[in-house]
């Protein structure tokens, strides 16, 4: 998800929990039902020799903000880096992927792009 006016960007996450929230809009008192999901975020690894060789993108678990070395400079970056978990609307999930463990690094994975 990106704010209005910025280009779209692919993010990877593991779906943890599905839930619905009932909200009332104030101006006409209508009920709005939001379908949300709790996800555990991944972050992309820069292209290296191994993932170039196997032709699959490498990802790893995102670190919470208190474990990251760089401090966010804007409020948008702060929201993006609040933690390794996030709550998003379910209609923002575009597709399911298969994640394959990288057996050389414990918290790293490969995004399987091949059909099986």
C-alpha positions in Angstrom: 0.0 0.0 0.0 1.2 3.5 -0.9 -0.2 6.9 -0.2 -1.9 8.7 -3.1 0.4 10.0 -5.7 3.3 7.5 -5.0 4.0 4.5 -7.3 2.8 1.1 -6.2 5.2 -1.2 -4.5 5.2 -5.0 -3.9 5.3 -6.0 -0.3 5.4 -9.6 1.1 3.7 -10.7 4.3 2.5 -13.8 6.1 -1.2 -13.8 6.9 -1.7 -14.4 10.6 -5.3 -13.5 11.5 -8.5 -12.5 9.7 -11.2 -10.3 11.4 -14.0 -7.9 10.8 -14.6 -4.5 12.4 -18.0 -2.8 12.4 -17.7 1.0 12.2 -20.3 3.8 12.2 -19.8 6.8 10.0 -20.7 10.0 11.9 -22.4 12.1 9.2 -25.2 9.7 8.3 -24.8 7.0 11.0 -24.3 4.2 8.5 -22.6 1.0 9.4 -19.4 0.2 7.6 -17.9 -3.3 7.9 -14.1 -3.5 7.3 -12.5 -6.9 6.7 -9.0 -6.7 8.1 -6.0 -9.0 8.5 -3.0 -9.1 10.8 0.2 -9.8 8.8 3.8 -10.5 9.7 5.9 -8.4 7.3 8.9 -9.6 5.2 11.5 -7.2 3.8 13.3 -7.7 0.5 17.0 -8.6 0.3 19.1 -6.8 -2.3 20.0 -8.9 -5.3 23.0 -11.1 -4.7 24.7 -13.9 -6.5 22.6 -16.7 -5.0 19.1 -15.3 -5.7 20.4 -14.2 -9.2 21.5 -17.8 -9.8 18.2 -19.4 -8.7 16.1 -16.6 -10.3 14.0 -16.1 -7.1 13.7 -13.0 -5.0 15.0 -13.4 -1.4 13.1 -12.0 1.6 13.6 -12.1 5.4 11.4 -11.3 8.4 11.1 -7.5 9.0 12.6 -6.3 12.2 10.6 -4.1 14.6 11.5 -0.4 14.7 13.4 -0.7 18.0 15.8 -3.2 16.4 16.5 -1.3 13.2 19.6 0.8 12.9 18.1 3.8 11.0 15.6 6.1 12.5 12.6 7.1 10.2 12.8 10.7 9.1 9.0 11.3 8.3 5.8 10.3 10.0 4.9 8.1 6.9 8.2 6.2 7.3 7.5 5.8 11.0 4.1 4.2 10.3 5.7 2.0 7.7 8.3 0.8 10.2 6.2 0.5 13.4 7.0 -3.1 13.6 7.2 -6.4 11.9 3.4 -6.8 12.2 0.8 -4.7 10.4 -3.0 -4.5 10.0 -4.2 -4.1 6.5 -7.5 -4.3 4.6 -8.0 -7.7 3.0 -8.8 -6.2 -0.4 -5.2 -5.0 -0.6 -4.0 -8.6 -0.8 -3.5 -9.2 -4.5 -2.2 -12.8 -4.7 -0.8 -15.7 -2.7 2.8 -16.8 -3.1 4.8 -19.8 -2.0 7.7 -19.1 0.3 10.6 -21.6 0.4 13.1 -21.5 3.3 16.7 -20.6 2.6 18.5 -23.4 4.5 21.8 -21.4 4.7 20.2 -18.5 6.7 17.5 -19.3 9.3 15.2 -16.2 8.9 15.6 -15.9 5.1 13.2 -17.2 2.4 12.9 -17.4 -1.4 9.7 -16.4 -3.3 8.9 -19.3 -5.5 8.1 -17.9 -9.0 7.9 -21.3 -10.7 4.6 -23.1 -11.2 4.3 -26.6 -9.7 
